[in-house]
Amino acid sequence: MSPYLTAPAPRADHPPVQREAEVLAARPVGAYVELTLAAPEVAGRAQPGQFVAFAVGGPMTANLLRRSIAIAGTDGAAGTATVVVAPHGPGSTWLAQRRPGDTVDVVGPLGRPFPLPEPGTTALLVGGGYGAAALVGLAALLRSRGSRVLAVTGAADAARLCSVEELGETADVVAVTTDDGSAGRAGRVTVAVAELIGGSGIAYACGPMPMLRAVADAATAAGVPSYVAVEESMACGIGVCMTCVLPVVGADGLTRFSRSCTEGPVFGGDRVRFADVGSLPWDVVGADAMGVVRP
């Protein structure tokens, strides 16, 4: 943990809405599917880093819980919002099979957005797999404020890369890595991050938790504030079910379980106790009431 604590992400400017949204376009993007929705109220309220939650499976489905997906982009003038879906379980697979003309029940925008640095601050953006899609809107917003944008996107293989072209249209530098060397440089994003972090004034990341931890550690070691959009499973998306909690250090130095969907999904990278995710640390606030014994 760094000697300082990165400021928490701010609350969103606007409350979410629930709407039936028409699917305007669906296109394959490597191993993923990009959906464009007619959702003017979501598009007009969303900020980079926020997400939307979909009802999945249709009216007679047994899939009662929503699926939370990061907002990849919005067009306020057209009233559209875009998401990138990775088909995995029955819910996300159903969503990825939607076609133009279908409608989906969507709630959003949800969660806290990425905080913005002072105008002109050089920013490093790191995306893992389809997590890179959540950084496209942020890159454009940072550039509009005079920031130089350095982007790193990586995945297991070329098919699992995402938003490389979109980031290339905005970022000053785009470094691509794949574990198997099928695109860009062979290896993990950490190699490129180590090369670029020193010239950055702030770092942002979205992707798998091990990658977020590596980026946050690199930023902290370089004395650079970082913000990470976590990929914890969000069963409700509105802070009710408590399935997406993480141990997060507060400004007072005490650890509490924070809900990724409402206190996040964006957290200061040096606030998340990545090593303790999935466990109950002895020093978390309230642990003594649960009988947790200090080691």
Helices and strands as residue ranges (DSSP letters): E 17-29, E 32-38, H 40-45, E 51-54, E 67-75, E 80-85, H 90-96, E 103-110, E 123-128, G 129-135, H 136-144, E 149-155, G 158-160, H 164-168, E 173-178, E 185-186, H 189-196, G 197-199, E 202-206, H 209-221, E 226-229, E 245-249, E 255-259, E 266-268, G 274-276, G 287-290
